[in-house]
Amino acid sequence: MENSHQQGKQSPIIYLRPSKGWLSIDFKELWRYRELIFFLTWRDIKVRYKQAVLGISWAVLQPLLTTLIFTVIFGILLKTPSQDLPYPLFSMSALLPWQLFSTALQRSSVSLVGNANLLTKIYFPRLAIPLSSVFAALVDFAVSFVVLLLVMAYYQYWPGWNILWLIPIVLLALLTALAVGLWLSALNVQYRDIQHMVPFLIQVWMYASPIVYPIETIPEGIWRSLYGLNPMVGVIQGFRWALLGGTPPDITMLISIIVVVVLLISGLYYFRRMEKTFADVV
């Protein structure tokens, strides 16, 4: 009787099966691991400012110093058009979404290799690692955004109802960073020289975006449409319009959104395809 009673209380058998579907992303599982994503995000923020001389003030100095350099070179010396805006305000309103994107991209691209100890020890949705790296970039952006509002107040520019579009535009910037970061982080596990290529890629990408010059510099028609293939064109154009008004986003915004969607879907597919090899290769 005792043996039969013990047999009746045997532990249930758990079967582990590979997920099915083209992308096979379990959003419910990601939600269950939301505390881990928050922990990883908070850890990235603390590591960034741990033993830093300037601390959080770097989020203030970086856009201010970059704006000063751009203003002297492009605004004063080269007299670059600035859509009838003060050049410091013109350049800084583009630098903020750009720095959000570049910071998130740089962190997410090396996130898997940087968390190799976690990948090889415990199970959790691997997508949580690049996601937390992207979310961590929002702290610097929030601090820099307050500085931008002070600069706007100095020049007596006040946002209108367009400012309501800031949330989807900032989300678009984060999705762009995540989409490219998924590709680069997965590739970096296989090819470690990817992490050395990322800073150069970001530098070239910056000058290919309308930060120091207005989008009107690009001729309309086919050239403007091709320019919109750079997804940050739509982000920067929309961010500047949402805060400072002026010419609303044109067809380049739609093209940029389509490119982001394609990059994100393909990035998720490639990330999920390579996910099973991360722990072995990293």
Backbone torsions as a table, in degrees:
resi	resn	phi	psi	omega
1	MET	NA	-39.9	-178.0
2	GLU	-66.6	-40.4	-179.6
3	ASN	-66.3	-41.2	179.7
4	SER	-66.7	-33.5	177.8
5	HIS	-66.7	-40.4	178.9
6	GLN	-67.7	-36.9	178.9
7	GLN	-65.7	-31.3	179.4
8	GLY	-71.3	-15.7	-178.8
9	LYS	-108.0	23.1	178.0
10	GLN	-64.1	148.7	179.9
11	SER	-65.2	144.0	179.1
12	PRO	-66.5	148.9	179.0
13	ILE	-86.6	129.2	-179.1
14	ILE	-107.4	125.6	179.0
15	TYR	-102.2	130.5	176.2
16	LEU	-102.5	116.6	-179.4
17	ARG	-121.5	146.3	177.3
18	PRO	-65.4	144.2	179.3
19	SER	-69.0	150.0	-177.9
20	LYS	-110.2	164.9	178.7
21	GLY	108.8	165.3	-176.0
22	TRP	-66.8	-49.8	177.5
23	LEU	-99.0	-33.9	176.6
24	SER	49.6	48.7	178.0
25	ILE	-97.2	123.6	-179.2
26	ASP	-93.7	94.3	-178.0
27	PHE	-68.8	-29.9	176.3
28	LYS	-64.1	-38.2	178.1
29	GLU	-66.7	-41.2	176.6
30	LEU	-59.5	-40.5	179.4
31	TRP	-66.0	-36.9	177.9
32	ARG	-65.3	-28.2	179.9
33	TYR	-98.7	22.4	-177.5
34	ARG	-62.2	-33.3	178.2
35	GLU	-66.6	-35.8	176.7
36	LEU	-66.3	-41.1	178.3
37	ILE	-62.2	-42.1	177.6
38	PHE	-63.6	-42.2	179.5
39	PHE	-62.4	-44.9	-179.8
40	LEU	-65.3	-38.1	177.8
41	THR	-63.8	-46.8	-179.5
42	TRP	-64.9	-36.6	177.9
43	ARG	-64.6	-41.4	178.4
44	ASP	-63.0	-37.5	179.3
45	ILE	-66.6	-43.9	-178.9
46	LYS	-67.2	-39.9	179.5
47	VAL	-64.2	-37.3	-178.3
48	ARG	-63.1	-37.7	-174.8
49	TYR	-105.2	1.1	179.1
50	LYS	-69.1	129.4	179.7
51	GLN	57.2	27.4	176.3
52	ALA	-89.4	134.0	-177.2
53	VAL	-66.0	-45.2	-176.5
54	LEU	-87.3	-24.4	179.2
55	GLY	62.5	-140.7	-177.2
56	ILE	-67.1	-19.0	179.4
57	SER	-64.0	-18.4	176.4
58	TRP	-63.0	-30.5	177.3
59	ALA	-68.3	-18.6	176.4
60	VAL	-91.1	-44.5	-175.1
61	LEU	-69.8	-38.0	-175.8
62	GLN	-59.3	-53.2	178.3
63	PRO	-67.5	-33.4	-179.8
64	LEU	-67.2	-46.8	-179.1
65	LEU	-67.5	-40.0	177.9
66	THR	-65.2	-40.6	177.2
67	THR	-62.7	-40.6	178.6
68	LEU	-61.5	-45.1	179.6
69	ILE	-63.9	-46.2	179.6
70	PHE	-62.5	-38.7	-179.0
71	THR	-64.6	-43.6	-179.2
72	VAL	-66.1	-47.6	-174.0
73	ILE	-76.5	-52.9	-173.0
74	PHE	-90.3	-33.9	-177.1
75	GLY	-83.2	-43.0	-175.4
76	ILE	-93.5	-51.7	-175.5
77	LEU	-75.9	-49.4	-177.7
78	LEU	-90.6	-12.2	178.7
79	LYS	51.6	51.1	178.7
80	THR	-70.1	135.5	177.6
81	PRO	-58.7	148.1	-176.7
82	SER	-136.8	32.8	175.9
83	GLN	55.7	39.4	179.1
84	ASP	60.7	23.4	176.3
85	LEU	-107.9	152.3	170.3
86	PRO	-57.0	131.8	-172.5
87	TYR	-58.5	-39.4	177.1
88	PRO	-57.4	-39.9	179.8
89	LEU	-72.1	-37.8	178.9
90	PHE	-60.6	-48.3	-176.8
91	SER	-74.7	-39.2	-177.2
92	MET	-68.0	-33.5	178.9
93	SER	-67.6	-18.9	175.2
94	ALA	-95.8	-29.1	-178.5
95	LEU	-65.6	-35.8	-176.6
96	LEU	-62.7	-53.6	177.2
97	PRO	-64.7	-31.3	178.7
98	TRP	-66.3	-45.3	-179.4
99	GLN	-67.3	-32.3	173.6
100	LEU	-61.4	-46.9	179.9
101	PHE	-65.1	-49.6	-175.1
102	SER	-65.9	-39.9	178.3
103	THR	-64.7	-46.1	179.7
104	ALA	-63.6	-40.1	-179.5
105	LEU	-66.8	-44.2	-178.0
106	GLN	-63.8	-40.5	-179.9
107	ARG	-71.1	-44.0	-176.6
108	SER	-68.9	-30.9	-176.6
109	SER	-66.6	-27.1	179.9
110	VAL	-109.4	9.1	-171.8
111	SER	-66.7	-39.1	-177.6
112	LEU	-67.9	-46.0	178.6
113	VAL	-65.5	-37.4	179.4
114	GLY	-68.4	-20.0	178.4
115	ASN	-113.6	34.6	-178.0
116	ALA	-59.2	-34.8	-179.3
117	ASN	-63.6	-34.1	177.2
118	LEU	-74.6	-39.9	-177.2
119	LEU	-61.9	-32.4	-174.4
120	THR	-93.7	-2.7	-174.3
121	LYS	-113.3	-43.7	-173.6
122	ILE	-130.4	161.6	175.8
123	TYR	-95.8	137.8	170.3
124	PHE	-165.5	162.2	178.5
125	PRO	-61.6	117.7	-175.9
126	ARG	-61.9	-24.0	178.5
127	LEU	-62.3	-20.2	-180.0
128	ALA	-63.5	-28.8	-176.5
129	ILE	-70.3	-56.4	176.7
130	PRO	-64.2	-30.7	176.9
131	LEU	-61.8	-45.9	-179.4
132	SER	-65.1	-35.2	178.2
133	SER	-65.5	-38.0	178.1
134	VAL	-68.8	-43.7	-179.5
135	PHE	-63.2	-33.8	-177.7
136	ALA	-63.5	-26.6	-179.5
137	ALA	-69.0	-15.7	-178.5
138	LEU	-67.7	-23.4	-178.8
139	VAL	-66.4	-50.6	177.1
140	ASP	-59.2	-40.4	-178.9
141	PHE	-63.0	-42.2	-179.0
142	ALA	-61.9	-42.2	179.1
143	VAL	-66.5	-45.1	-179.6
144	SER	-65.1	-31.6	-179.4
145	PHE	-66.4	-36.0	176.1
146	VAL	-62.8	-40.3	178.0
147	VAL	-63.1	-41.8	178.8
148	LEU	-62.1	-40.7	178.0
149	LEU	-62.2	-36.4	177.1
150	LEU	-67.6	-38.9	176.9
151	VAL	-65.7	-39.8	176.6
152	MET	-62.5	-41.1	178.2
153	ALA	-64.3	-37.5	179.1
154	TYR	-61.9	-41.6	-179.8
155	TYR	-88.8	3.6	178.0
156	GLN	59.5	46.7	172.3
157	TYR	-110.1	125.5	-177.3
158	TRP	-120.4	130.9	-178.8
159	PRO	-67.7	148.9	176.3
160	GLY	-102.2	-154.0	-178.4
161	TRP	-65.3	-18.1	179.8
162	ASN	-59.5	-22.1	-175.9
163	ILE	-62.2	-19.5	177.8
164	LEU	-63.8	-20.3	179.9
165	TRP	-81.3	-5.9	-177.2
166	LEU	-61.3	-40.3	-177.2
167	ILE	-61.3	-51.7	177.8
168	PRO	-65.2	-29.4	179.5
169	ILE	-71.8	-41.5	175.6
170	VAL	-63.7	-39.6	176.3
171	LEU	-61.2	-39.0	178.2
172	LEU	-63.6	-39.3	177.5
173	ALA	-63.6	-41.7	179.2
174	LEU	-66.9	-40.5	178.7
175	LEU	-65.8	-35.2	176.9
176	THR	-63.8	-45.8	178.3
177	ALA	-63.5	-40.6	179.7
178	LEU	-66.3	-42.1	-178.0
179	ALA	-61.2	-48.7	179.5
180	VAL	-71.6	-36.6	-180.0
181	GLY	-63.7	-34.2	177.6
182	LEU	-63.0	-44.1	177.2
183	TRP	-61.4	-52.1	-173.3
184	LEU	-69.4	-37.9	-179.4
185	SER	-65.5	-41.5	178.4
186	ALA	-68.1	-39.9	178.1
187	LEU	-67.6	-34.2	-178.2
188	ASN	-66.9	-25.9	175.5
189	VAL	-65.3	-38.9	-179.3
190	GLN	-82.9	-40.7	-174.9
191	TYR	-127.1	104.4	-171.4
192	ARG	-71.4	-15.3	178.7
193	ASP	-74.9	-6.4	176.2
194	ILE	-59.4	-40.4	-177.5
195	GLN	-65.1	-24.2	176.4
196	HIS	-81.9	-20.7	179.9
197	MET	-82.4	-27.3	-173.3
198	VAL	-59.1	-48.0	179.4
199	PRO	-57.8	-38.9	177.5
200	PHE	-66.3	-41.8	178.1
201	LEU	-59.4	-44.0	-179.7
202	ILE	-64.8	-39.9	-179.7
203	GLN	-63.8	-46.3	178.5
204	VAL	-65.2	-41.3	-178.3
205	TRP	-61.6	-35.3	-178.3
206	MET	-62.8	-44.4	-178.9
207	TYR	-76.5	-12.1	173.8
208	ALA	-90.0	5.3	-180.0
209	SER	-116.8	151.6	-174.8
210	PRO	-77.6	67.5	-179.8
211	ILE	-97.4	-52.3	-178.0
212	VAL	-94.2	-6.5	179.3
213	TYR	-138.7	153.2	-179.6
214	PRO	-78.1	157.1	-179.5
215	ILE	-66.5	-21.2	178.2
216	GLU	-64.1	-15.5	176.6
217	THR	-63.8	-29.6	179.8
218	ILE	-83.2	126.3	-179.1
219	PRO	-59.2	144.5	178.7
220	GLU	-69.8	165.8	-179.9
221	GLY	96.6	-137.7	-173.5
222	ILE	-64.1	-36.7	-178.9
223	TRP	-67.7	-40.2	178.4
224	ARG	-66.2	-38.3	178.6
225	SER	-66.4	-42.3	176.9
226	LEU	-64.2	-36.5	178.4
227	TYR	-63.4	-32.6	179.2
228	GLY	-68.6	-11.8	175.7
229	LEU	-65.8	-19.6	170.0
230	ASN	-76.8	109.6	-173.5
231	PRO	-63.8	-22.0	179.7
232	MET	-75.6	-13.8	175.4
233	VAL	-63.1	-48.3	178.6
234	GLY	-64.8	-38.4	179.9
235	VAL	-63.9	-49.7	-176.9
236	ILE	-67.4	-44.4	179.0
237	GLN	-60.9	-43.6	179.9
238	GLY	-69.2	-38.9	179.9
239	PHE	-64.0	-43.8	179.7
240	ARG	-64.5	-41.4	179.4
241	TRP	-67.7	-40.3	-178.3
242	ALA	-63.1	-33.3	-177.9
243	LEU	-92.2	-40.2	-169.1
244	LEU	-114.3	-3.4	179.5
245	GLY	75.0	-150.7	-178.4
246	GLY	90.3	-152.5	-178.1
247	THR	-67.7	124.2	-179.8
248	PRO	-68.9	161.3	178.7
249	PRO	-57.6	143.3	-179.6
250	ASP	-106.7	-152.2	-175.9
251	ILE	-62.2	-23.8	180.0
252	THR	-62.2	-31.8	178.3
253	MET	-63.6	-45.6	178.9
254	LEU	-63.0	-42.2	179.1
255	ILE	-63.4	-42.5	179.9
256	SER	-62.5	-40.6	179.2
257	ILE	-63.5	-42.7	179.4
258	ILE	-62.5	-41.5	179.2
259	VAL	-63.0	-41.7	179.2
260	VAL	-62.0	-43.8	179.7
261	VAL	-61.2	-44.3	179.7
262	VAL	-63.9	-45.0	179.5
263	LEU	-63.1	-40.0	-177.9
264	LEU	-68.4	-45.8	-179.6
265	ILE	-64.4	-46.5	179.5
266	SER	-66.9	-36.3	177.9
267	GLY	-65.1	-41.6	177.1
268	LEU	-63.9	-41.4	179.3
269	TYR	-62.8	-47.0	-179.2
270	TYR	-67.0	-40.0	179.3
271	PHE	-61.4	-46.1	-179.9
272	ARG	-67.2	-34.4	179.6
273	ARG	-66.8	-38.1	-177.5
274	MET	-90.7	-8.2	-172.5
275	GLU	-58.2	-37.7	-175.8
276	LYS	-68.4	-14.8	-179.0
277	THR	-100.9	-5.6	-174.8
278	PHE	-57.0	-50.6	-174.9
279	ALA	-64.5	-29.9	-179.1
280	ASP	-79.4	-35.5	-172.9
281	VAL	-91.1	-35.3	-172.0
282	VAL	-64.2	NA	NA
